[in-house]
């Protein structure tokens, strides 16, 4: 299990870049993904519906949400929690995710900055167009982006909202186990689905609470 030497439980930030422009854009308002991407999802889904039936587009949309959930799990587990050996690798890891584990309540770094999310969105747009073809990729991509917005919103909520109700309370407790109990388990944030599939739920097959 990875060990953290420092964890701040206050809503505070640490400076990441000497360059003031880079430092400025490393912070983001938590509502930004909703404001920027939800209108894009609506437009993309609208054009997706024009290419196939409404029902078919809806099915593909939800398939895109599932694809996002798998990407979220894989990226979180194998990229964000990779343990690099080199000094440069450790620096990159800290910038991408380590800072979040050290400062989990920093509300300005709980969602992905646009300087990162927009290039990634464009990359996946072209990947999906190649993989799914002209008729289907827009609907799948709309679901994928919607899944991302849900992920960012839920992630912020788990750290700063009370999240009453069975589902909300479960998601909050589940993600906080990843931070404060076992960082080598509970990689799913918006859903624990793939943790069950790959046996990384806390307490299952060696993933100790």
DAPE-V99914 format. One record per residue. N is the residue number from 0. SS is DSSP state (helix for helix, strand for strand, loop for the rest). BURIAL is + if it has 16 or more other ideal C-beta (glycine too) atoms within 10 Angstrom, else -. D_CENTER is the distance of its C-alpha to the mean C-alpha in Angstrom with 1 decimal. Layout:
n-><N/N>
ss-><SS/SS>
burial-><BURIAL/BURIAL>
d_center-><D_CENTER/D_CENTER>
This chain:
n-><0/1/2/3/4/5/6/7/8/9/10/11/12/13/14/15/16/17/18/19/20/21/22/23/24/25/26/27/28/29/30/31/32/33/34/35/36/37/38/39/40/41/42/43/44/45/46/47/48/49/50/51/52/53/54/55/56/57/58/59/60/61/62/63/64/65/66/67/68/69/70/71/72/73/74/75/76/77/78/79/80/81/82/83/84/85/86/87/88/89/90/91/92/93/94/95/96/97/98/99/100/101/102/103/104/105/106/107/108/109/110/111/112/113/114/115/116/117/118/119/120/121/122/123/124/125/126/127/128/129/130/131/132/133/134/135/136/137/138/139/140/141/142/143/144/145/146/147/148/149/150/151/152/153/154/155/156/157/158/159/160/161/162/163/164/165/166/167/168/169/170/171/172/173/174/175/176/177/178/179/180/181/182/183/184/185/186/187/188/189/190/191/192/193/194/195/196/197/198/199/200/201/202/203/204/205/206/207/208>
ss-><loop/loop/loop/loop/loop/loop/loop/loop/loop/loop/loop/loop/loop/loop/loop/loop/loop/loop/loop/helix/helix/helix/helix/helix/helix/loop/loop/loop/loop/loop/loop/helix/helix/helix/helix/helix/helix/helix/helix/helix/helix/helix/helix/helix/helix/helix/helix/helix/helix/helix/helix/loop/loop/helix/helix/helix/helix/helix/helix/helix/helix/helix/helix/helix/helix/helix/helix/helix/helix/helix/helix/helix/helix/helix/helix/helix/helix/helix/helix/helix/loop/loop/loop/loop/loop/loop/helix/helix/helix/helix/helix/helix/helix/helix/helix/helix/helix/helix/helix/helix/helix/helix/loop/loop/loop/loop/helix/helix/helix/loop/loop/loop/loop/helix/helix/helix/helix/helix/helix/helix/helix/helix/helix/helix/helix/helix/helix/helix/helix/helix/helix/helix/loop/loop/loop/loop/helix/helix/helix/helix/helix/helix/helix/helix/helix/helix/helix/helix/helix/helix/helix/helix/helix/helix/helix/helix/helix/helix/helix/helix/loop/loop/loop/loop/loop/helix/helix/helix/helix/helix/helix/helix/helix/helix/helix/helix/helix/helix/helix/helix/loop/loop/loop/loop/loop/loop/loop/loop/loop/loop/loop/loop/helix/helix/helix/helix/helix/loop/loop/loop/loop/loop/loop/loop/loop/loop/loop/loop/loop>
burial-><-/-/-/-/-/-/-/-/-/-/-/-/+/-/-/-/-/-/-/-/-/-/-/-/-/+/-/+/-/+/-/-/+/-/-/-/+/-/-/-/+/-/-/+/+/-/-/+/+/-/-/+/-/-/-/-/+/+/+/+/+/-/+/+/+/+/+/+/+/-/+/+/+/-/-/+/+/-/-/-/+/-/-/-/-/-/-/-/-/-/-/-/+/+/-/-/+/+/+/+/+/-/+/+/+/+/+/-/+/+/+/+/+/-/-/-/+/-/-/-/+/-/-/+/+/-/-/+/-/-/-/+/-/-/-/+/+/+/+/+/+/+/+/+/+/+/+/+/+/+/+/+/+/+/+/+/+/+/+/-/-/-/+/-/-/-/-/-/-/-/+/+/-/+/+/-/+/+/+/-/+/+/+/-/+/+/+/+/+/+/+/+/-/+/+/-/-/-/-/+/+/+/-/-/-/-/+/-/->
d_center-><21.6/20.2/21.9/20.9/23.9/22.7/20.5/21.1/20.8/21.7/19.8/20.7/19.6/20.9/22.0/20.2/22.5/26.2/25.9/25.6/23.9/21.1/20.9/20.9/18.0/15.8/15.8/14.5/15.4/12.7/14.3/14.0/11.2/13.3/16.5/15.7/13.9/15.5/18.9/17.9/16.7/20.1/22.0/20.5/21.0/24.5/25.5/24.1/26.4/29.3/29.0/29.1/29.8/27.9/27.4/26.4/23.8/22.4/22.2/20.4/18.0/17.0/17.1/14.4/12.2/13.0/12.4/8.8/8.6/10.5/8.7/5.4/8.4/10.4/8.5/7.6/11.2/13.2/11.9/10.4/13.2/15.9/19.0/20.8/24.6/25.4/25.3/23.5/20.8/20.5/20.3/17.5/15.6/16.3/15.3/11.8/11.0/14.4/15.0/12.3/14.1/17.3/16.6/14.1/15.7/15.7/14.8/14.9/12.1/9.5/7.7/7.7/11.5/13.1/14.9/11.9/10.1/13.6/14.9/12.0/12.7/16.3/16.1/14.5/17.1/19.9/18.6/18.5/21.9/23.3/22.1/22.6/25.5/26.8/27.2/23.8/21.0/20.6/20.0/17.5/15.6/15.7/14.1/11.3/10.7/11.3/8.7/6.1/8.2/8.4/4.9/5.5/9.0/9.0/7.4/10.1/12.6/12.5/13.6/16.0/17.2/19.7/18.2/21.5/22.1/21.6/18.1/16.8/18.6/17.5/13.7/14.5/16.9/14.8/11.9/14.8/16.5/13.9/14.7/18.4/19.7/18.3/15.4/16.4/15.4/13.0/10.0/8.6/7.1/7.8/10.6/12.8/14.2/13.7/14.6/17.8/18.3/18.0/19.6/17.0/17.5/19.2/22.9/23.0/24.8/24.8/21.5/23.5/22.7>
